[in-house]
Amino acid sequence: MKTPPTHWPQVYLCVFLTTMATLLLELSLTRIFSVVFYYHLVFLAISIALFGLGLGGVFSYVVAGWKEPLFIKLGRLSALNCFLVVGALVAIILQKNELTSWNLAMVYFTTALPFFVSGAIVSLAISETIENVSRVYFYDLLGAAAGCLLLIRLLDLFGGPNTVIAVAVIFAAAAAVWYSMADSVGGRAACVTLALILVALITANQYHPIVDIRYAKGKAIADVYTRWNTFSRIGVRDLKKEGRYEIVIDGDASTAIFPNRDFQQGSDTFDFDHLTPEVHHQLLEQGPALPYVVRPRAKTLIIGPGGGWDVARALASGSHDITGVEINPIIAETVMQERYKAASRGLYLRPDVHIQIVDGRAFVRRSSEKYQILQATLVDTWASTAAGAAALSENNLYTVDAFRDYLQHLTSDGMIAITRWGFDPPRESLRLMSLAREALRQIGENEAWRHVMVGREGSTEGFGARDTVLISRQPFPQEDIERAQGLFHAAGMQAIYLPGVEVHNPFYELLHTANPEEFERTYTFDITPVTDNRPFFFYTVQPRDLLEFVKHASHESEDYKINRAVPLLFNLMAVSLLATLLVLLAPPLVLGTRLPKHRGVMGFLLYFLFIGTGYILIEVGLIQKFVLFLEHPVYALAVVIFSMLVSSGLGSFASRTLVGKQEGRLIKTLGCVALLGSLLALVLSSLLTTLVGLPLPLKIAMTVVLIAPLGFVMGMPFPTGLQRLEEWHAPSVRWAWSLNAASSVLGSVGALFCSIYLGLTQTLIIGGLFYLAALGVVARVRINAEASPQPGAGRVVLAK
């Protein structure tokens, strides 16, 4: 059957729908993985997606040999992907136990399949429309950008599982269009019917969950209420034995709703002026109450108030001006002020409690207020935001720059109060000492030992004790030290460090040593002060100890749960290298005698490897850089990726006119990418600090303005390189596309590696260096025009 001619707009639409669905699937799976498994396996979801896309490009060689008309083949592949997407979702949510090697392999295989098919679809579409590749690639990137924006809306409206099913609907729509171009009425009708069935499944699933997450982290979920947004799945559990409700983030981290049911029963509000001994003990004789005992009736800022216990402690201490900064609107509004307002006794609706929904650090930076207490109690989860999947688990709350911001927003008698997990030997709480020492030094306070107190509650065994660290703007007076000692005695806490009290432990040694750098270098764990350029506070394993850590760390401890992502990162780097090697070696087995005879063609394939790696390095680096500026990881994800993809799409669209077939212009374009990327890396931090006071809409506009020029020139090298390669050896086009996708796996893991061990600025510069490497390939490779014996053979001619 001869494939009928069609119009370019329909091809563009199908490419748009395919890439939109593919990116939407990739990002939504990061959320699903974060809930069902631990957050570090989110990296696995990213590598699965990119690896599948790369191998799918190789598989397109096989599909191209099938006898059916092109659009029939593309329609069948798109329809098949509907089932593979739903199958991958089911395979993930059926995981009832902790992942074994066998289960992990099954999840990897089933999840990779839809990306494998997507890679084949896009590779076929691009290779068969090479004469107009700049426009096809424009719609490829535009579709991915739309998927990024659509993710935010779909997760908010439908939740994680239904968003994945919506991806299957999009693939069904694309299949219907492909079949329409092939004049296959039956195929089109079947795909429309399939899409309607999937829409019905989403509707039913919304009200009576059929395909839903029942197990998280190997345990059954018992939530009485569930809601999703872009960066979390919030559940509420009724802990009847404990007599309270509990908010659960991504099936793991939790925060109890204040108060317990037996506290002042029968009252619509809570009377903090008349506390029973039991309630007084629960509120003011616990580690997080330390700042309120030392500084009662304080003007207070609480970062991450969650279920409200720290707010209650502030009120119980006599405070009448409390600001709570909660990043998650589901917790702050839906749970605490709406659905569970009665359970919380209207705590967040009190006139003396002011709740702000924004990132805590961003709020502090733009605030003109000064506080007596700035508190953050265990503010983190084991979850991953969709952006944090690419950004690992950086936390801008715990950096030297953050502590300097906090100190500058304290009154003269103000203090920072941070509660973290306590272990023996210490790591997180000791790293807080390192941050405090450096931040105090930067504001002119060189005797940090006089500004710090540390108390420990509970045992360091298993999940760890709770260490509460106080860091004051001025040296602690003796009166404050005595109040702290009184709490330690009443609550049975351990005084880890008090100014003027000599003890033999790492806290005392770090604060009193004349050479803190040497102490940090030789200490068991990495406690060096992290900065906004390397905001990876939680990773405390020294690189020299990675192997021993993997062998001997207890899998049941929170410490292991935090740090195990580091060795996993090295494993992923090895897997990424193997994946890239596989994509390099597989096409020769498929092409056989059609392999390019000229060495220059083989060498030019490195060009696609370099620009793919460089692109993802720069993209991930920019996302991490803009998280703090845009006040929320979701905004960084949406604005940065959307700006990059749209501007790159426009660059692709213009590449035929601006670059064309002139090698000199391509070399200048690659050099321009390296120059702009490096320049942006060097000036971005100081520039964003200057603009921090702008309202959010202007910040978004400035982000687009800063990113768009770089994204525009980054969109030109790929379609230009494909057109050159097609002239020399047409069968290698699909190979180049596969290499570009595989290099994205390498680049995404490499970006995490560089960010952790070198810094975000350095990651951007290294991304630019890869474009210089691509420039070197173009400058060295010289190929005779006769290298392609059959340019365009077997290609469908599309009517314009």
C-alpha positions in Angstrom: 0.0 0.0 0.0 1.4 3.4 -1.0 1.5 5.9 1.8 -0.7 8.8 0.9 0.8 12.3 1.0 -0.2 14.5 3.9 0.3 18.0 5.2 3.1 19.2 7.4 0.8 20.6 10.2 -0.4 17.1 11.0 3.1 15.7 11.3 4.0 18.7 13.5 1.0 17.9 15.7 1.9 14.3 16.1 5.5 15.1 17.0 4.2 17.7 19.4 1.8 15.3 21.1 4.4 12.5 21.3 7.1 14.6 23.0 4.5 16.3 25.2 3.3 12.9 26.4 6.8 11.6 26.8 8.0 14.5 29.1 4.7 14.4 31.0 5.3 10.7 31.6 8.9 11.2 32.7 8.1 13.9 35.2 4.9 12.3 36.6 6.8 9.0 37.1 9.4 10.9 39.2 6.5 11.8 41.5 5.1 8.2 41.6 8.6 6.9 42.3 9.1 9.3 45.1 6.0 8.0 46.8 6.2 4.3 46.2 10.0 4.1 46.6 12.5 6.3 48.4 13.4 9.6 46.8 16.8 8.6 45.6 15.1 6.1 43.1 13.7 9.2 41.3 17.1 9.4 39.6 16.3 5.9 38.3 13.1 7.1 36.7 15.0 9.8 34.9 17.7 7.4 33.6 15.0 4.9 32.6 13.3 7.5 30.5 16.4 8.7 28.7 17.8 5.2 28.3 14.6 4.0 26.8 14.5 6.9 24.4 18.0 6.2 23.2 17.4 2.5 22.6 14.1 3.3 20.9 16.1 5.4 18.4 18.2 2.3 17.6 15.0 0.2 17.3 13.7 2.6 14.7 16.1 1.0 12.3 14.1 -2.2 12.7 10.8 -0.5 12.4 11.9 1.3 9.2 12.4 -2.1 7.6 8.8 -3.1 8.2 6.7 -3.3 5.0 3.7 -1.3 6.2 3.3 2.4 5.2 5.1 4.8 7.5 2.0 6.3 9.1 0.5 2.9 9.8 3.7 2.0 11.7 3.7 5.2 13.7 0.0 4.8 14.5 0.5 1.3 15.8 3.5 2.3 17.9 1.5 5.2 19.4 -1.5 2.9 20.1 0.8 0.3 21.7 2.2 2.9 24.0 -1.2 3.5 25.5 -1.1 0.0 26.9 2.6 0.2 27.9 2.1 3.4 29.8 -0.8 1.9 31.9 1.2 -1.3 32.3 4.2 0.6 33.7 2.0 2.4 36.2 0.4 -0.9 37.4 3.8 -2.5 37.7 5.0 0.3 39.9 2.0 0.6 42.2 1.8 -3.2 42.8 5.2 -3.1 44.6 4.1 -4.2 48.1 7.5 -4.9 49.6 11.0 -3.3 49.7 12.6 -3.5 46.3 14.6 -6.7 45.6 17.0 -6.9 42.7 14.4 -8.9 40.8 11.6 -6.4 41.4 13.9 -3.5 40.5 14.7 -5.2 37.2 11.0 -5.7 36.5 10.2 -2.1 37.3 13.1 -0.9 35.2 12.0 -3.0 32.2 8.3 -2.2 32.3 8.9 1.5 32.9 11.5 1.7 30.1 9.1 0.2 27.4 6.9 3.3 26.8 10.0 5.5 26.4 11.5 2.9 24.2 8.5 3.1 21.9 8.5 7.0 22.1 12.1 7.0 21.1 11.3 4.9 18.0 8.4 7.2 17.1 10.3 10.4 17.3 13.4 9.0 15.7 11.4 7.8 12.7 9.5 11.1 12.4 12.7 13.1 12.5 14.7 10.9 10.1 11.8 10.7 7.6 11.3 14.5 7.6 15.0 15.5 7.5 14.5 18.0 4.8 12.4 20.1 7.2 14.1 18.9 10.5 14.5 22.4 11.9 10.7 22.9 12.1 10.1 19.3 13.2 12.6 19.7 16.0 10.9 23.0 16.9 7.6 21.2 17.5 9.5 18.4 19.3 10.8 20.9 21.8 7.5 22.9 22.0 5.7 19.7 22.8 8.1 18.9 25.6 7.6 22.5 27.0 3.9 22.0 26.9 4.2 18.7 28.8 6.2 20.5 31.5 3.4 23.1 32.0 0.7 20.5 31.7 2.2 18.4 34.5 1.6 21.2 37.1 -2.1 21.4 36.2 -2.8 17.7 35.9 -1.1 16.7 39.1 -3.1 19.4 41.0 -6.3 18.3 39.4 -6.0 14.5 39.1 -3.1 13.3 41.1 -0.2 11.0 40.1 -1.8 7.8 38.8 -4.5 9.7 36.8 -1.8 11.9 35.3 0.0 8.9 34.0 -3.3 7.6 32.5 -3.8 11.0 30.9 -0.4 10.4 29.1 -2.0 7.2 27.6 -4.9 9.4 26.3 -2.4 11.7 24.6 -0.7 8.8 22.9 -4.1 7.5 21.7 -4.9 11.0 20.2 -1.5 10.9 18.4 -2.2 7.4 17.1 -5.6 8.6 15.8 -3.9 11.4 13.8 -1.2 9.1 12.4 -4.0 6.7 11.2 -5.9 9.6 9.7 -2.9 10.5 7.6 -2.8 6.9 6.5 -6.5 7.0 5.6 -7.2 4.1 8.0 -10.7 4.7 9.2 -10.7 1.6 11.4 -7.4 2.5 13.1 -8.6 6.0 13.8 -11.9 4.8 15.2 -10.2 2.3 17.4 -7.8 4.9 18.8 -10.6 7.4 19.5 -12.5 4.6 21.3 -9.4 3.8 23.3 -9.0 7.4 24.3 -12.6 7.6 25.5 -12.2 4.5 27.6 -9.1 5.9 29.2 -10.9 9.2 29.9 -13.7 7.2 31.6 -11.1 5.4 33.7 -9.7 8.7 34.9 -13.2 9.9 35.8 -14.0 6.7 37.7 -10.6 6.7 39.3 -11.1 10.2 40.6 -14.1 9.3 42.7 -13.6 5.6 43.4 -9.9 4.8 43.1 -9.3 1.7 41.0 -5.7 2.3 39.8 -4.1 3.9 42.8 -1.1 3.7 45.1 -1.9 1.2 47.9 1.7 0.7 49.2 4.5 3.1 49.9 8.0 2.2 50.9 6.9 -1.4 51.4 4.1 -0.6 53.7 0.3 -0.4 53.2 -1.2 3.1 53.1 -4.0 3.8 55.5 -4.8 7.4 54.6 -8.3 8.8 55.3 -7.6 11.8 53.0 -5.3 12.2 50.0 -4.4 15.0 47.8 -1.6 15.6 45.2 0.2 18.6 43.9 3.2 19.0 41.7 5.8 18.3 44.4 4.0 16.1 47.0 1.3 13.6 47.8 -0.2 14.6 51.1 -2.1 12.0 53.1 -3.9 12.3 56.5 -3.9 9.3 58.8 -6.2 8.8 61.8 -3.9 7.4 64.5 -6.7 6.4 66.9 -4.4 4.7 69.4 -2.2 7.8 69.8 -5.3 10.0 69.7 -4.3 12.3 66.9 -4.2 13.0 63.2 -1.0 12.8 61.2 0.0 14.5 57.9 2.1 12.2 55.8 4.2 13.6 52.9 4.9 11.1 50.0 4.0 8.1 52.2 6.9 8.6 54.6 7.8 11.9 56.3 5.1 13.0 58.7 4.0 15.8 61.0 1.3 15.4 63.7 -1.6 17.8 63.8 -1.8 19.8 67.0 -3.5 19.1 69.4 -4.1 15.5 70.4 -7.8 14.7 70.8 -7.6 14.5 74.6 -6.2 18.0 74.9 -9.0 20.3 76.2 -11.8 18.2 74.7 -15.0 19.9 73.7 -13.5 23.3 72.9 -13.5 24.9 69.4 -10.3 26.8 70.2 -7.3 26.0 72.4 -6.6 27.9 75.6 -2.8 28.4 75.8 -3.1 30.3 79.1 -4.3 27.3 81.1 -2.2 24.3 80.3 -2.5 21.0 82.2 0.8 19.5 83.3 0.6 16.9 80.6 0.1 19.5 77.8 2.8 21.7 79.3 5.2 18.8 79.2 4.3 18.0 75.6 4.8 21.6 74.5 7.5 23.2 76.7 9.5 20.3 78.0 10.7 19.0 74.6 13.8 19.8 72.5 12.1 22.1 70.0 10.8 24.2 73.0 14.4 25.2 73.8 14.2 28.7 72.1 10.9 29.5 73.8 12.3 28.6 77.2 15.4 30.8 76.6 13.4 33.6 75.0 9.7 33.5 76.0 7.1 35.8 74.5 9.3 36.3 71.4 8.3 37.6 68.0 8.7 34.3 66.0 9.2 33.1 62.5 8.7 29.4 62.0 9.9 27.8 58.7 7.9 24.7 57.9 5.3 24.7 60.7 3.5 21.6 59.3 0.9 20.4 61.7 1.4 23.3 64.1 3.3 22.0 67.1 6.0 24.7 67.0 3.3 27.3 66.5 1.6 25.9 69.6 4.9 26.0 71.6 5.3 29.7 70.6 1.8 30.5 71.8 2.3 28.5 75.0 5.4 30.6 75.7 3.4 33.8 75.5 4.1 34.9 72.0 1.5 37.1 70.3 3.2 37.6 66.9 3.9 34.3 65.1 4.6 34.0 61.3 4.6 30.5 59.9 6.1 30.0 56.4 4.8 26.7 54.8 5.8 25.8 51.3 3.0 23.3 50.8 -0.5 24.8 50.3 -2.2 21.5 50.8 -0.8 21.4 54.4 -1.2 25.0 55.2 -4.6 25.6 53.6 -6.5 22.5 52.6 -5.6 20.4 55.7 -5.0 22.9 58.5 -7.5 25.7 57.6 -10.2 23.8 55.8 -10.7 20.0 56.0 -9.1 19.5 59.5 -9.8 23.0 60.9 -11.8 21.5 63.8 -9.1 18.9 64.6 -6.5 21.7 64.8 -8.9 23.9 66.8 -8.5 26.6 64.2 -4.8 27.0 65.1 -3.8 28.6 61.7 -6.9 30.9 61.8 -5.9 32.7 65.0 -5.3 36.5 64.7 -1.8 36.1 66.3 -0.8 33.5 63.8 0.1 34.6 60.2 0.6 31.8 57.7 2.5 32.5 54.5 2.7 30.0 51.6 6.1 30.4 50.2 9.6 28.9 50.4 11.1 29.7 53.8 14.4 31.0 52.6 12.8 33.2 49.9 10.5 34.7 52.5 13.4 35.6 54.8 15.4 37.2 51.9 12.6 39.5 50.9 11.3 40.3 54.4 12.1 43.6 56.1 11.0 42.3 59.5 13.4 41.2 62.3 12.6 38.3 64.6 13.6 37.2 68.1 13.3 33.5 67.2 13.7 31.9 63.7 12.9 28.2 64.0 13.1 25.2 61.6 12.3 21.8 63.1 13.2 18.8 60.9 12.3 20.7 57.8 12.8 18.2 55.0 11.3 15.0 53.7 12.7 12.0 51.9 10.5 13.1 48.9 11.5 14.5 45.6 10.0 17.4 43.8 9.7 17.1 40.1 12.4 19.6 39.9 14.3 18.1 42.9 14.5 14.9 40.8 16.9 16.6 38.5 18.3 18.7 41.4 18.9 15.7 43.7 18.1 16.8 47.2 19.7 20.2 47.6 18.3 22.3 50.4 18.8 26.0 50.4 17.6 26.3 54.0 20.9 24.9 55.3 23.8 26.8 53.7 26.2 29.5 54.9 24.4 32.0 52.7 21.1 31.0 54.3 22.5 31.3 57.9 23.9 34.8 57.0 20.4 35.8 55.8 18.8 34.5 59.0 21.3 36.3 61.3 20.7 39.5 59.4 16.9 39.2 60.1 17.3 38.8 63.9 16.9 41.4 66.5 19.9 42.1 68.7 18.7 39.4 71.2 17.5 37.1 68.5 18.4 33.5 67.8 18.1 30.7 65.1 16.7 27.4 66.4 17.2 24.4 64.2 16.3 20.8 65.2 18.0 18.0 63.2 18.7 14.3 63.7 21.4 13.5 66.2 23.7 10.6 65.7 26.9 9.3 67.3 29.2 10.4 65.9 27.3 13.5 65.0 26.9 14.8 61.4 23.9 16.9 60.6 23.9 18.9 63.9 27.6 19.2 63.8 27.4 20.5 60.2 25.1 23.2 61.6 28.0 24.2 63.8 30.2 24.5 60.8 27.6 26.7 59.0 27.1 28.8 62.1 30.8 29.4 62.6 31.4 30.5 59.0 28.2 32.7 58.8 29.1 34.4 62.1 32.6 35.0 60.8 31.2 36.7 57.7 29.2 39.2 59.8 32.2 40.0 62.0 31.6 37.6 64.9 34.8 35.6 65.3 34.0 33.8 68.6 31.3 31.4 67.5 31.7 29.3 70.7 29.9 32.1 72.6 27.0 32.1 70.2 25.9 28.5 70.2 24.0 26.0 72.5 23.1 22.4 71.7 20.7 20.1 73.5 19.9 16.5 72.7 16.6 14.6 73.2 16.3 10.9 72.9 18.7 8.1 71.9 21.1 8.2 69.0 20.3 4.5 68.2 18.4 3.6 65.0 16.6 6.7 63.6 18.6 9.1 65.8 18.0 11.5 68.6 16.8 15.1 68.1 19.5 17.7 68.4 18.3 21.3 68.9 20.8 23.9 68.0 20.5 27.6 69.0 22.6 30.2 67.3 22.4 33.7 68.6 23.1 37.1 67.0 25.0 38.2 70.1 26.9 36.0 72.6 24.5 34.2 75.0 24.4 35.8 78.4 24.6 33.6 81.5 20.9 34.0 82.1 20.1 32.3 78.8 22.5 29.5 79.6 20.8 28.9 83.0 17.4 28.8 81.4 18.6 26.2 78.9 20.1 24.1 81.7 16.8 24.2 83.5 15.0 22.8 80.5 17.6 20.1 80.0 17.1 19.0 83.6 13.2 19.1 83.5 13.0 17.3 80.1 15.8 14.8 80.8 17.8 16.2 77.9 21.5 16.0 77.4 23.5 19.3 77.3 25.8 18.7 74.2 27.3 22.1 74.2 27.0 25.2 76.3 29.2 28.3 76.1 31.9 28.2 78.8 31.3 24.6 79.7 34.2 22.4 78.7 33.2 19.0 77.3 35.1 16.4 75.2 33.0 16.0 72.1 33.2 17.0 68.4 31.0 20.1 69.0 33.4 21.6 71.5 36.4 20.7 69.4 35.0 22.2 66.2 34.1 25.5 67.9 37.3 25.9 69.8 39.9 24.6 67.3 42.3 27.1 65.7 42.2 25.1 62.4 38.6 24.2 61.6 39.5 23.2 58.0 41.9 20.5 59.3 39.2 19.3 61.8 36.6 19.0 58.9 39.1 17.3 56.6 40.0 14.5 59.1 36.5 14.1 60.7 34.6 10.8 60.1 31.9 12.5 58.1 31.8 15.4 55.7 30.7 18.4 57.8 32.2 21.2 55.7 30.1 24.3 55.4 28.0 24.1 52.3 27.0 27.2 50.3 24.3 28.1 47.8 26.6 27.0 45.1 26.8 23.5 46.6 23.7 23.3 48.8 23.9 19.6 49.6 23.6 19.7 53.3 22.4 16.2 53.9 25.2 14.3 52.2 27.7 13.7 55.0 29.6 10.7 53.7 33.2 11.5 53.0 34.0 10.4 49.4 36.9 8.3 50.7 34.4 6.3 52.8 31.7 5.5 50.2 32.6 1.8 49.8 32.7 1.2 53.6 29.4 3.1 54.0 27.6 1.0 51.5 28.9 -2.2 53.2 28.2 -1.4 56.8 25.6 1.3 57.2 22.3 0.1 58.8 19.6 0.0 56.2 17.0 0.8 58.9 18.5 4.1 59.9 17.4 7.6 58.7 21.1 8.3 58.2 21.3 5.5 55.6 18.1 6.7 54.0 19.7 10.1 53.5 23.1 9.2 52.4 22.5 6.1 50.3 21.8 8.3 47.3 25.5 9.1 47.1 26.7 5.6 46.2 23.6 5.2 44.0 24.8 8.2 42.1 28.1 6.5 41.3 26.2 3.4 40.2 24.0 5.4 38.0 27.0 7.0 36.4 28.3 3.5 35.6 24.9 2.5 34.2 24.8 5.7 32.1 28.2 5.0 30.6 27.1 1.5 29.8 23.9 2.8 28.2 25.8 5.2 26.1 28.2 2.5 25.1 25.4 0.2 24.1 23.8 2.9 21.9 27.2 3.4 20.3 27.6 -0.3 19.5 24.1 -1.4 18.7 23.6 0.4 15.3 26.5 -1.3 13.6 24.8 -4.7 14.3 21.6 -3.3 12.7 23.2 -1.4 9.8 25.6 -4.1 8.7 26.9 -3.3 5.3 25.2 0.1 5.4 27.7 1.4 7.9 29.3 4.6 6.8 32.6 3.9 5.0 34.2 7.2 5.8 35.9 7.6 9.2 34.7 11.2 9.3 31.1 10.2 9.6 31.8 8.0 12.6 33.8 10.8 14.2 31.0 13.3 13.6 28.6 11.2 15.7 30.6 12.3 18.7 29.3 15.8 18.0 25.7 14.6 19.0 27.1 13.0 22.1 28.8 16.2 23.2 25.9 18.6 22.5 23.4 16.2 24.2 25.5 16.0 27.4 26.2 19.7 27.4 22.6 20.6 27.0 21.4 18.6 30.0 24.3 19.8 32.1 23.3 23.4 31.5 19.6 22.8 31.9 20.0 21.0 35.3 22.4 23.6 36.5 20.0 26.4 35.6 17.1 24.7 37.4 19.1 24.4 40.6 20.4 28.0 40.3 16.9 29.5 39.9 15.1 27.5 42.7 15.9 30.1 45.3 15.3 33.1 43.1 11.9 31.9 41.9 10.9 30.9 45.5 9.7 27.4 44.7 11.1 24.3 43.0 8.0 24.0 40.9 8.4 27.5 39.5 12.1 26.8 38.7 11.1 23.6 36.9 8.3 25.1 34.9 9.9 28.5 34.1 13.5 27.2 33.3 12.5 24.1 31.3 9.7 25.9 29.5 12.0 28.8 28.7 14.8 26.5 27.6 12.6 24.3 25.4 10.7 27.2 23.7 13.7 29.3 23.1 15.6 26.3 21.8 12.7 25.4 19.6 12.8 28.9 18.1 16.5 28.5 17.6 15.9 25.3 15.8 13.2 27.0 13.6 15.7 29.8 12.7 18.7 27.5 12.3 18.2 26.9 8.6 18.3 30.6 7.9 20.9 31.7 10.4 23.3 28.8 10.2 22.3 26.8 7.1 25.1 24.6 5.7 27.9 27.0 6.5 30.4 25.3 8.7 31.9 28.6 9.9 28.5 29.7 11.3 28.0 26.4 13.1 31.4 26.8 14.8 30.5 30.4 15.8 27.2 29.1 17.2 28.8 26.4 19.3 31.4 29.0 20.6 28.5 31.3 21.4 26.8 28.6 23.5 30.0 28.0 25.5 30.6 31.8 26.0 27.0 32.6 27.0 26.8 29.6 29.3 30.0 30.4 31.1 29.1 34.1 31.4 25.7 33.3 32.8 27.4 30.9 35.3 29.8 33.6 36.6 27.3 36.5 37.0 24.1 34.7 37.8 24.5 34.4 41.6 25.3 38.1 42.2 22.7 39.2 39.6 19.9 37.1 41.2 20.8 38.4 44.6 20.4 42.0 43.3 17.0 41.2 41.9 15.7 39.2 44.9 13.3 42.0 46.0 11.3 41.9 42.7 7.7 40.6 42.8 7.3 37.1 41.5 5.8 37.9 38.1 8.8 40.2 37.4 11.2 37.5 38.6 9.6 35.0 36.1 10.0 37.6 33.4 13.6 38.2 34.3 14.3 34.5 34.3 12.9 34.2 30.8 15.0 37.2 29.6 18.2 35.7 31.1 17.7 32.2 29.8 16.1 32.8 26.3 19.3 34.0 24.5 21.3 31.0 25.6 18.4 28.6 24.9 18.0 30.1 21.4 21.5 29.4 20.3 21.5 26.0 22.0 18.6 25.0 19.8 20.6 25.4 16.6 23.4 22.8 16.7 21.2 19.6 16.8 19.1 20.2 13.6 22.0 21.7 11.8 24.1 18.6 12.6 21.4 16.3 11.5 21.1 18.0 8.1 24.8 17.7 7.6 24.9 14.1 8.6 21.9 13.3 6.3 23.8 14.6 3.3 26.8 12.5 4.2 25.1 9.2 5.3 21.3 9.2 5.7 21.1 5.9 7.7 23.2 7.4 10.5 20.5 10.1 11.3 18.7 7.7 13.6 22.0 6.7 15.2 22.7 10.4 15.9 19.3 10.9 17.5 19.8 7.8 19.7 23.3 9.1 20.8 21.9 12.5 21.6 19.2 10.9 23.8 21.6 8.5 25.5 24.0 11.3 26.2 21.2 13.0 28.1 21.3 10.0 30.5 25.0 10.6 31.0 24.5 14.4 31.3 21.7 14.2 33.9 23.7 12.0 36.2 26.9 13.9 35.4 25.1 17.1 36.4 24.2 15.7 39.8 27.7 14.5 40.3 29.3 17.9 39.3 26.8 19.8 41.4 27.5 17.8 44.6 31.3 17.7 44.3 32.1 20.8 42.3 29.2 23.2 42.5 26.4 24.6 40.4 28.5 27.3 38.7 31.1 24.8 37.7 28.3 22.5 36.3 27.2 25.2 34.0 30.8 25.9 32.8 31.4 22.2 32.2 28.2 22.1 30.1 29.7 24.9 28.0 33.0 23.0 27.6 31.0 20.1 26.0 29.9 22.5 23.4 33.5 23.5 22.8 34.3 19.8 22.4 31.5 19.7 19.8 33.1 22.7 18.1 36.4 20.7 18.0 34.6 17.8 16.2 33.2 20.2 13.6 36.5 21.8 13.0 38.4 18.5 12.6 35.9 16.4 10.6 36.1 16.7 6.9 33.9 14.5 4.8 33.5 14.2 1.0 30.1 15.0 -0.3 29.9 11.5 -1.9 29.8 9.8 1.5 26.1 9.1 1.2 25.3 6.7 -1.7 21.6 6.9 -1.2 20.5 10.2 0.4 16.9 10.2 1.2 16.2 6.6 0.1 12.9 5.3 1.2 11.7 8.6 2.6 8.0 9.6 2.4 7.4 12.8 0.5 5.2 15.2 2.4 3.1 17.8 0.7 3.8 21.3 2.0 
